[in-house]
Amino acid sequence: MEWNRLNKKKQSYSLYNSGPSRKTGQAGTGFVLLKKMQNYVIGFEEPYNERLHKLRLKCKYNNITLIKVYAPTEDHTEEIKEQFYDNLQYLLDKTPKNCIIITLGDVNTQLGKERLYNEVTGQHT
């Protein structure tokens, strides 16, 4: 698969973006970092696939690994959803144990309108 990888530096921020080379309006993820954070980037790794990739930041005590996700919706097959979570687990397992891991992105969660969920979602979902 070909990737459109962009590392664009503006005056006040840097954009790290990746996604399919063919613009479909689906998948692809990105990070926007303030310019002063640029010195802390120790790795913008090639995306694992169009739904997962990570950015590593150097910190004083522990490094931080940001994993960007774009999860498949309920409309996708169980096989695709399972593969996504297997891939996410693989990335988590590959991350050094002393790193702080933060997962960001669109996990495409859906909650029902049953009374059971009112405490979580509120009554006007």
Stockholm file with secondary structure:
# STOCKHOLM 1.0

chainA/1-125         MEWNRLNKKKQSYSLYNSGPSRKTGQAGTGFVLLKKMQNYVIGFEEPYNERLHKLRLKCKYNNITLIKVYAPTEDHTEEIKEQFYDNLQYLLDKTPKNCIIITLGDVNTQLGKERLYNEVTGQHT
#=GR chainA/1-125 SS CCBCCEEEECSSEEEEEECBSSCCSSCCEEEEEEGGGGGGEEEECCCSBTTEEEEEECCSSSCEEEEEEECCCTTSCHHHHHHHHHHHHHHHHHSCTTSEEEEEEECCCCCCCSGGGHHHHCTTC
#=GC SS_cons         CCBCCEEEECSSEEEEEECBSSCCSSCCEEEEEEGGGGGGEEEECCCSBTTEEEEEECCSSSCEEEEEEECCCTTSCHHHHHHHHHHHHHHHHHSCTTSEEEEEEECCCCCCCSGGGHHHHCTTC
//
